[in-house]
Structure formats: C-alpha cells, structure tokens
Amino acid sequence: MRQSVMLTGLSSPAFDEAIASVFEIQDMFRRTAVDGTLEEWSPSTFQKHLSIDVGNRYFTPYRHALQDQQIAFSTSVDPHNILSEATDDQFVHVEDNQVEYYEARKENGKTR
C-alpha cells in the first residue's frame, strides 16, 4: 500500500528543463557508481506530457525496520484506523513512511 502523486508541467519549458536536470543528476551519479548498480530513472507521461511519479509506502517490512521506532498514523491520514489495524508483525509504519502535508492559504492578499 502506498500513496503517490504524478507531477506534470503539461510540456511547459520550465518543467521540461527540470526533467533535463534530473537526467544530468543521474549522469553525475552514474559516473561514480559501480557499473550496473544504479537503477535507471525515466519520466512517465500524462496525456503525452512528461511527468514525474513520486510516492511513499505506508508500511515497511518489519525485517527492514528492526531499529526504527514504530509511529502512529496521523488522524488526517487514517481517520478510521484502517491502516493502523493493518499493522502486524510483518509490516510496520515508521518515520520513513510518514508524509507531511502542507496547505497554502491566502491571508490579507498574501499566500502563506
């Protein structure tokens, strides 16, 4: 189980430049990585426009989180405790699984 979002600039020049920058960063890592150890990244598409998919898993396998402290789900993410009840001895919710949400508001004509 995971949450994810797809970002697209609908072929705007600024977004396409950002995609090109990600490829440049990947090339920098490729030069320092042992051959075959760097997982290739490529953008996805949304209605023929380049896009970036990002996501985070709700759970971590217990065997990979032995030293991590399990944390509770926020009520805004799990208001009915469905995810909390899915936690068991195989999967846990730890800090690396937590996603913070921000909201932009207009107050006195300024965005905060």
N, C-alpha and C positions, 0 to 999 in steps of 0.2 A: 504494500500500500504506500502510495506516495502522493504528494501534491506537486503540481507543476504549473508552469506558465510558459506561453510562447510569446516572444517579443518580435515585432516586425516594424520596420520603418517604411513599409509599403514602397520600397525602391527609392527612398529619399537618398540624396547624395551623402548626407551625414551618416546615415545608418550603414550604407554600403562601405563607407570609409572605415567605420568601426569594425565591420566584418573583415576588411582587409588588414586591419591592425591585429585582430585575433590571429589571422594566419601568420603575420610577422612574428608575433609572440611564440606561436607554435614552432616556427622555424628556429628561433633562438633556443628553445628547449631541445629541439631535435639535434642541434649541433653538439649539445653537451650530454645527451642521453646515450646509453648503450644501445647499439642497433637492435631494433625490434622491441624495445621496452616502452616506447612512447605510443600511447593509443592515439590514433589519428582522429582529429575532430573535423567535422564539416557541418556547415549550417544546414538547417532544414528549409523548407519552403512553405509559404502560405499563399495560396492563390497566385503562384508563380513569383512571389516576392521572397527574397532571402529572409530568414528568421532564425532566432536563437531559442532553443528549448532549454529551460533550466528547471530543476526540480530538487526535491528533498524527500527522502523516505521518512515515514512516520516512525519506523522501528529499525533497530539494529539487531542483528543476530546476537544472542547472549554471549556466545563464544568470542565475539569480536569486541565486546564491551565489558570485559571482566573487571577492568579498573575504573570504568566510568560509573558515576552515580546515576541511578535511575531518577528521572524527574517526572512530575505530574504534567498532564496536558493542561493547557490553559482552557478555561471555560468558553472562551471565544472560538477555540478550535474544536473542542469536544463537549458541547453543551449538554449532551445526553449520555455522556460516559461510554459511548460505544467503543471508541478507541482504547480508553482506559481498561475496559473489560476484555479487550483482545490481547492485552499484555499477558504473557505467560512465562514459563521457564525457558522458552526458546527465543523469544523476541522481547526487547525492552526499548523504552523510549528514554534517550539520553540527551544531553545538551546539544550534541551534533545534529540531532533530529529536529531541534526546536527552530521554528521560523518566527521572526518578529514581523509584525505588520505595522505600517505607518499610514497615517491618513493626513492628507493635505486639507487645510481649511482656510477659508478667506475670512479675515477679521480686519475691519476698518480698511478694506481695499488691499490688504497685504496677504499673501499666501504664507501660511505657517505650517 
